[in-house]
Protein backbone atom coordinates (compact mmCIF):
# COMPACT_ATOMS: atom_id res chain seq x y z
CA UNK A 1 0.00 0.00 0.00
CA UNK A 2 1.42 3.38 -1.01
CA UNK A 3 1.87 6.05 1.62
CA UNK A 4 0.55 8.68 -0.79
CA UNK A 5 2.13 11.70 -2.35
CA UNK A 6 4.38 14.03 -0.39
CA UNK A 7 3.43 17.62 0.40
CA UNK A 8 5.46 19.83 -1.93
CA UNK A 9 5.67 23.14 -0.06
CA UNK A 10 4.39 25.22 2.84
CA UNK A 11 1.53 26.68 0.83
CA UNK A 12 0.18 23.24 0.00
CA UNK A 13 0.63 22.08 3.60
CA UNK A 14 -1.37 25.05 4.92
CA UNK A 15 -4.10 24.42 2.35
CA UNK A 16 -4.36 20.74 3.35
CA UNK A 17 -4.35 21.47 7.08
CA UNK A 18 -7.07 24.09 6.67
CA UNK A 19 -9.16 21.64 4.65
CA UNK A 20 -8.83 19.03 7.41
CA UNK A 21 -9.83 21.63 10.01
CA UNK A 22 -12.87 22.70 7.95
CA UNK A 23 -13.99 19.08 7.64
CA UNK A 24 -13.49 18.52 11.37
CA UNK A 25 -11.07 15.62 10.93
CA UNK A 26 -7.49 15.06 11.98
CA UNK A 27 -4.67 15.72 9.54
CA UNK A 28 -4.01 11.96 9.40
CA UNK A 29 -7.63 11.17 8.50
CA UNK A 30 -7.69 13.90 5.88
CA UNK A 31 -4.39 12.68 4.38
CA UNK A 32 -5.64 9.08 4.09
CA UNK A 33 -8.87 10.21 2.44
CA UNK A 34 -7.04 12.40 -0.10
CA UNK A 35 -4.07 10.20 -1.06
CA UNK A 36 -1.51 12.31 0.80
CA UNK A 37 1.40 10.88 2.80
CA UNK A 38 0.30 11.38 6.41
CA UNK A 39 3.90 11.54 7.64
CA UNK A 40 4.66 14.32 5.20
CA UNK A 41 1.60 16.33 6.26
CA UNK A 42 2.33 15.72 9.94
CA UNK A 43 5.94 16.89 9.51
CA UNK A 44 4.68 20.11 7.92
CA UNK A 45 2.14 20.51 10.73
CA UNK A 46 4.91 20.17 13.35
CA UNK A 47 7.25 22.57 11.53
CA UNK A 48 4.52 25.19 11.08
CA UNK A 49 3.58 24.91 14.75
CA UNK A 50 7.23 25.31 15.83
CA UNK A 51 7.53 28.45 13.73
CA UNK A 52 4.22 29.77 15.00
CA UNK A 53 2.79 29.79 11.48
CA UNK A 54 0.27 26.94 11.66
CA UNK A 55 -3.09 27.67 10.01
CA UNK A 56 -4.88 27.88 13.37
CA UNK A 57 -2.33 30.33 14.75
CA UNK A 58 -2.45 32.52 11.64
CA UNK A 59 -6.11 33.30 12.19
CA UNK A 60 -5.55 34.30 15.80
CA UNK A 61 -3.09 37.11 16.17
CA UNK A 62 -0.77 35.01 18.30
CA UNK A 63 2.34 36.56 19.80
CA UNK A 64 5.56 35.86 17.95
CA UNK A 65 7.34 32.72 19.02
CA UNK A 66 10.59 33.26 20.84
CA UNK A 67 13.64 32.02 18.96
CA UNK A 68 14.97 28.61 19.94
CA UNK A 69 17.79 28.65 22.46
CA UNK A 70 20.71 26.46 21.53
CA UNK A 71 22.93 24.91 24.14
CA UNK A 72 26.15 22.98 24.03
CA UNK A 73 25.71 19.27 24.63
CA UNK A 74 28.50 17.21 26.09
CA UNK A 75 29.06 13.74 24.65
CA UNK A 76 30.20 11.37 27.36
CA UNK A 77 31.38 7.86 26.52
CA UNK A 78 29.25 5.23 28.27
CA UNK A 79 30.46 1.81 29.38
CA UNK A 80 31.30 -0.31 26.36
CA UNK A 81 29.50 -3.58 25.76
CA UNK A 82 32.20 -4.86 23.40
CA UNK A 83 35.93 -4.53 23.94
CA UNK A 84 37.43 -1.67 21.95
CA UNK A 85 34.08 -0.11 21.01
CA UNK A 86 33.00 3.11 22.72
CA UNK A 87 29.36 3.97 23.46
CA UNK A 88 28.09 7.53 23.46
CA UNK A 89 24.92 9.13 24.75
CA UNK A 90 23.52 12.38 23.36
CA UNK A 91 20.75 14.09 25.32
CA UNK A 92 18.79 16.85 23.56
CA UNK A 93 15.67 18.36 25.13
CA UNK A 94 15.20 15.33 27.36
CA UNK A 95 15.57 12.82 24.53
CA UNK A 96 18.46 10.38 24.80
CA UNK A 97 20.17 8.94 21.73
CA UNK A 98 22.88 6.31 22.16
CA UNK A 99 25.34 5.09 19.56
CA UNK A 100 28.66 3.34 19.40
CA UNK A 101 31.91 3.54 17.50
CA UNK A 102 30.40 0.99 15.13
CA UNK A 103 27.61 3.37 14.01
CA UNK A 104 27.80 4.20 10.32
CA UNK A 105 28.43 7.73 9.10
CA UNK A 106 25.15 7.61 7.17
CA UNK A 107 23.21 6.68 10.32
CA UNK A 108 24.82 9.44 12.38
CA UNK A 109 24.13 11.95 9.59
CA UNK A 110 20.42 10.96 9.60
CA UNK A 111 20.25 11.31 13.40
CA UNK A 112 21.89 14.73 13.31
CA UNK A 113 19.54 15.90 10.54
CA UNK A 114 16.57 14.72 12.60
CA UNK A 115 17.86 16.59 15.68
CA UNK A 116 18.74 19.80 13.81
CA UNK A 117 15.28 21.42 14.32
CA UNK A 118 15.45 20.68 18.05
N, C-alpha and C positions, 0 to 999 in steps of 0.2 A: 504494500500500500504506500503510495507516494505521500510525502509530508505536505505537498502543496508548493505553490510558488512563493518565493521570498519577497519581502517588502523591499521595494527599490530605493525609496528615499523618505525623508521626514514628512514631506507633504502627503505622500500616499499613506504613511503610517497614521498620521493625524486623521485623515479622511476615514480610514478603516476603524479607528478607535471611536470616532464620533458616531459612525454608523452602528457600531455595537452598542454604544450608550443609548442611542435613539431607539434601538430595538429592545432595550432592556435585557441584554444578554451579556455574558462575559466575553472578553476578547477571544478566549479559547473557543467558545461555542461559535462565535461569529466566524472565526478563521476556518473552523471545520466546515461550516455551512457554505463558505464562499471559496473553497479551494486554496486557502492561504496557509502557509506554513505557520503554525501556532507559535513555534519557538521564535521565529523571525519577528512576528507581531509582538510577542511578549518582550523580546529584547528591546524593541523600539519603545514599548510602553515604559519599561524600566529606565531607559536612557532619557526619555522625555521627562519623566517624573524627577529624575536626579537633577536635571537642568532647570526644573521648574517651568517647563513648557508643555506639560501634558494638556490635552484638550480640555479637561475639566478645569485645570488651573488657569487656562487662558481666559475663560469666560469670567471667572472671578478675578478681580484685580488683586492677586496675591502678592505679598511682598517678595522682593527679589531674594533668591536663595543666596546664602552666604557661600563664598568660594570654599572648596574643599581644602582642608588643612593636611599637608603632607608631613609625615614624620619619618625619621630614620628608623630602620628596623635592623636589629642586630641578628645575624645568623649565628647560631650556636650549634656546634656539632653535638649530636646526641650519641648515646652509646651504640656502638656498631654491632649488628647482628652477625656479620661475617667478617672474618679477619681481613684487615687491609681496606675495608670499605667504610667510608665515613657516612654518617646519617646527619641530616640537617633538618631543622624545623623553622618554618617561616610563619610568623603570626601577624596577620593584617586585619585590623578591625575585628578582633576576636575570632577570626577564622584561622585555623592551624593547617598548614600544608607541610608535609614531610616528604623528603626525597633523599636519595643516597648518591654516592659517587657513581653508581652504575646507571643513573638516570640519563636518558639520551638528551642531546642538545635540542632536538625538535620538541620533546616533551616539556622541557624547561621553558622553551620559547613560548609554547602554548599556554603554560601556567602564568608566565609573566604577562602575556597579552590579556589573559582573563582578569588578572589582578590590576592592570593598569588603571581602569576607571575607579578603582577603590581608592 
